[in-house]
Amino acid sequence: MINLRILFVLLLMLVCTPSVVTAQTTKEDTLSTHLLNEVKKYFNSDNETSFYQASAQYREYYLNREDLNSYYQGWENEILYDVNHNHFYRAMRKTMDIQRDMQQRKAEKQYYKATQLRGLIFSLRGNIPLARQYFEKALNEVDHSQPGNLVGLYMDLANIEMDTEPQEAMKHLNCAIEIIKALGAQYEYSDAIGFKTIIAYTMRDWVTVRKTYTEYMQLKERLGSDFSMTYYNYVQICKYVADGKYDEALQFTNKLTNTTDIYKFQMEIYELSGDIMKAYEMQKKYMTVKDSVNNVIMSEEMIGSANDLEHAELVKEECSKRNEYLSWGILGVAVLVALMGFTACRLRKRKYMKQLKQQNHELLIARDKAQEAERMKISFLQNMSHEIRTPLNVISGYAQIISDPKTLMTETERANMASRITHSTQNIVRIVDEILDISGKESINFIDKGDTISCNEVVRSVIEGYINKLENIQIHFDTNLKDSYKILTNRQELVKILKQLTDNALKFTKEGTVTLRCYQDELEQMVCFSIEDTGCGIKEGDEEKIFEHFYKVDAYKEGVGLGLPLARRIARQLGGNLALDSSYTGGSRFILKLPKE
């Protein structure tokens, strides 16, 4: 319901508060306040250069004082700035940078912050399932002996579940309120009560809306300057709607600063008041604004991906020039040494020729990498052109038909068009998510393996997600392991691999069976997960090509060719491997091997 950019600005005000040290001098207080004010000054502006300079100075100040908490808070401000200006790709890359920095400095207590920021980015991009996964992971990572760190996570979970699971959202918010009350934080308490009013509005629980509104206004009168005005206008709208005063509620919507929220509230108010035509008009405006923002986000992410490929080209060119200069230098040294005597020349020539051979070898490697980067670039652009343009054409075409008031259609036809628009939108989000995910996995060398899981239980949970969606295909599970057999790994990443392999099996199997198996490889001391199908199989010679980025067996199937490379990358980061079983001829069989411990 509420646009999270408002919450980001509030979060900035919280995280920008520097730690107070008893022995701090007046001079240090003045400098820290100045640096904080500079960050606030440029946070809501488009002056990126000034903001990044202020942020860098803020982080350097606290790093020199060895205050890692404030240092990472300053880094978070920069990520939030990027998100607030729709630079989602840039923000996601920075979460990877901050995570690597935390690992290098062994700042274990700060790990949850990078995870939480990824959840916020995915929530703003509309990927609620991934956002929920990251928020819940952050809850497991955070130090529960510091309850204040839990408040933001519970508030984030409440925000993403407010529209779809308002009951769960209310539970998360109540957890945050209990912590806030225990801490005696009056400002944050008034903020949470305002948020509670909005969730009650989403649930259409008018009794709770009126009750929390009364408490909210009493807090405003009692707290004075310690009262949070973040949700004030939203709360007034909710109260007027609860009392059936729709005209007054509509007037208050014009006081909101976010265009998306204005149109969404007006659409709902007109719908509740029974004015369906105006509700429909507001819905069109709301969708137009939302699509415009999504287009900006998608364009920025595509530009970011292309820039990464261009950067690889520049690195290759720089490497080639450096090696060329080095080669000429070696030749010049060899000529000078020749003048100093035949014997010395022979000895030094041997030495430098060896170096030259090594440099030439490195040059060949750089050339091969450049050629591979060029191939990946071409493949990437071709796949993106097809995989994104197709669903965009579907969305554009159906949206024009639905939005045209002269078009006559049945409710069934309209619902079918809306379903196709939703499916196409999900395809675009999935493609961008795959690119971000594999980019993240390529930048790290390990994955946390802190989950003790039952192999059989995990596979069954994956299969359950497909049972009611299959028509001409049967899915089976066969295991030689006991249900009590467990391994230490990362449950989330294991499920991701199994779903990817199962999706591939179903995609290339028109009819027949897909079978998942669990067993032990006693020789290698590994646990094996196999996924086999009765589909078209992989032709000879493509056994390893299918694990290359952007390679597709069938160019007409959905996807951009990142699923299998990402799955193998995750498997190796978990200490195992993923390979195609070339001995199986009844279709395709992939075998995932993971260490027992």
Steps between C-alpha positions, in 0.01 A plus 500: 500500500761757609779580261819383672695806393331681785630234738846533351517868582389419856761223521766744387419730791543205737822355360671835450508564876866450599601306808567714808826430679546636852851629437406669174632855470295802396702520179413141405132561580498800268672310217270194524192726502630685195561175309154372592335822385683482168364148439145613589537810283555307178300182574179617329680687220616386155854626565665156506857630505448713811308226681761231430779736614313576824433128555866407440617763751245375754617138467870592509447702821346207688737242350797702635330495842446121466124547545388227258132534588486865386736421212259241356201723571664763281536240225133408537407866439673484162312181404169656609580808291548282191170319568318828561613611153409170326862381463414147613777322309761733648353456850505118473866502398581717801331253736748243369788746561387570857465126568856435379625788713323355806659161435848652466460695824334201672202717594265203558248706698447723195432221245123533540509858369617397152234227494230743611596750231466232230153423633407869477624519141302192393187626680511830310544312173183304575664164568329432832603129536871584470462803727334281765783244475767764557314665790452163672868417440595834656289411805710186543826695458424793732627509859182442704671633811458843339120513456511844342646343184186285463257791470589595144485138381154442646382830347641396159320163516176675596535738207546234230216282636254783558316463169500120464520368858376782725446265796869396486600862452315593819680223693841625387409858584381401848838333558671828408265697729575275798875557454452876457291518819766307693766743376286802589550656155211749482570631149520150351189394696288777348637404158401134552146590619452706182614203294260274692210726402590456133520120525161494673369709208640242257314228696182720489493466879330832568473437877877466531552801273295721732668358812858547377411844356390614847823373655703660220345844551542474879869426446526807274358723771713345777838456327532831318834510312561130578197405288560347153311671217606240241155343461284794615324567167454126438339453841256787439392342170444163670287659774280694259443185290415300816236767588360498145618859435630432154516861376718602796722195440543595135604852598772360728641280221613818325733567793700183429836555332515174305296487179464120510349510850264784402346306211484172693319657797260688270427180306412315823293789641290527183455122501384499865264791435343313206624731222638224272565726199727737692666203669576362154646837388724515807609141437615592149700796635645282775610232251647763265715653776602157631593374149701818442704438817549133406624600154755736656619222733527248217691744278747577779561130565555427130744792475683371809536154346627646172748722687641195676566338162658821366717518811628150425595620149690799641689278746600270215621793287699647789658162569601464134663845493686435825637172366601670175694769685662236718607299195668805343673574830637149520629526143672830577668355806619203294665735244679696772621185669640374165740798496645395837641175370409179324508287815281733704265528203454126481414471867262794509341417169398161638345666803305764311384261229345292773320807632390594148355153451303535821369842399395368159322217673314749720417703189344194337295440813385864498407468131298184565320672788425799276358273230287321759378836634405605144312173448318544830418860413347405163312205652379719788364773269332245270332321790391825666359632173282191459415408860407854614352643181254210462326541841516880464310477172242276669460746789477803270250337265261368763528817710385708202206268442393493866541876550296589189143575624363423154618142513220256580601179667376249753634474854661168402686665212607791721621263773692295240675814372584612853644153571719520190624848601586370848681196355705720265590739783614207715717373213680837476554515878630140495752579226639805681510303828703222333751757369535662844523161673775359279686833518489470879615136500791580265628768741528274808700186561295329766146457630410467865430132581330530836178304439456139618242356261330167430572404138168321452297780658655766274433301182140431606441869566625582150276237338191624687527830314442324166242226572186702426652675196573198278276359227674247277803440722539298819760593761650235730740486792727203577749490787745258664546731797314496827286802588728560797808529274622862509783709355646843575448740208301810396133405470394802294771450237441123483127558437591752229712239316235227527223732375714612206573141398136396546379799295739402220383139508133603477575758229656242266261209578169508314372180659636221717670526839745710697675312784700644791731265695717518811786258570854479634821476298710297744811521281513880499328542838235722343120526506344493155179663373405388148226647279415297191228539238364325193529810281702586191839469673829682429671433168853366496764773518284737709573337837711795617363773275173498694693630804629803308339839558213580259522166314153359417420151369177626345500867399118507501461397864460761775813605688834667435737209559612587852323232707748213463817718527359652820406156639851360437659811652292463818575125519874563488476775761327246723797266459343270241433493126225472238539298180301334222496119507592418138440127559124555535321470163133517599498881503717714729643426843682762711691396815566742784766385748547664842734411786350298786634740761 
